[in-house]
Amino acid sequence: MHEMALAESVLDLVENAARADGARRITCIRLEIGALASVVPEALRFCFDAVVRGSLADGARLEIVETPGSAWCFRCAATVPIASLADACPRCAGAQLAPSGGSAMRVMDIEVD
Ligand SMILES: [Zn+2]
């Protein structure tokens, strides 16, 4: 399950940020997950609960903000919304799409004590 590796890398990132801040504990983590990032938010949440035990983020609230996917359609010469990388263009049904948004996962911010 790749969500476990993702949860661990998110934890590394936020723990380093919290330590650099001199924080004792992380109370909230806001994560942005794009619709095209191939991350299942519920699976990530489950893994996160497991990896944070005993860390600075033990008991932290995990807020997940899901952002929609979009792609550039060469035929329409326009940005169109898509829900997955396997989708065709909703306007022309063409497959010449280049994902342009919603393909990333990132930590937006954290709250510390
Ligand atoms: Zn199109």
Residues whose N, C-alpha, C, O or C-beta is under 5 A from the ligand:
A	BS01	ZN	C73 R75 C76 C89 R91 C92 G94
